[in-house]
């Protein structure tokens, strides 16, 4: 083993990497706990990749075979139901941990100069993760997925200038059909994974270049936590707990496949999107049909685009406003955003 490790090190220079990681440290302070959610998001993403590849071995992306292939995975493939449940639950946990990581970054002002690009890449990753959820929802080709995607792809139509183009790109026609399934499948298994891998690489590289941010007004303990092996062990503990939660949810609450869709049938009542889209869903439901003579969908879509663009500009707006004066305002705005999301999701589930 010693000779093999020397042979491997001579070719990969692993000792140099280990020495670099040993010199790197993570700040130690009362908010250090929130750092683990970035690693947890990466863990659930890796679970998504592994389980997605396994499901891809049996999945067939055509309207005639999609539902049957998923049913075959669940009933005939050994542990197929378990792999599918792992894939579905890890998707939900990935979205949750990315959101927690993003908001913790926001409240600790970890986007401050020179980390603006880390914030931009992280926010882009959140949008890509939501894209994973949206594009993967139709793939089982069951009744709920079909009509929910039909409604979901209709929403962007009212976005000025690009709305109609977005709908045509997603659907490939006027309605959800075989072309839509192929396009969303290609986005889900090829385009978005490649984009996400590039963004994750950029995000991790920027983290190595700039180091871990320390919240304003916090004095870290000296010395910090050595990244290797101390913080790696801490991340492994978090990953183990994340795996235990994932196994618990997948075994006790396995994902169920609905009946194959009949596109000519009427949409069933009470169709709702996944929880991470419920804020938008409930907003559209609560807003009056017309606002000053403009469709409510158009108003909400413009508002969503404005919020996203503003979110990308947060590091620069904060810097322009002055850190000391803007901290309290930005904290209040973040708390309002979280409160609104919680209320909207709760209302969507209760009504």
ABEGO torsion letter per residue (X at the ends): XAAAAAAAAAAAGAAAAAAAAAABBBBBBAAAAAAAAAAAAAAAAAAAAAAAAAAAAABBBBAAAAAAAAAAAAAABBGAAAAAAAAAAAAAAAAAAAAAAAAAAAAAGAABOAAAAAAAAAAAAAAAAAAAAAAAAAAAGBAAAAAAAAAAAAAAAABBGAAAAAAAAAAGEABBBAAAAAAAAAAAAAAAAAAAAAAAAAAAAAAAAAEBBBBBGBBBBOBBBBAOAAAAAAAAAAAAAAAAAAAAAAAABBBBBBBBBBAABBBBBGBBBBAAAAAAAAAAAABBABBGGBBAAAAAAAAAAAAAAAAAAAAAAAAAAEAAAAAAAAAAAAAAAAAAAAAAAAAAAAX
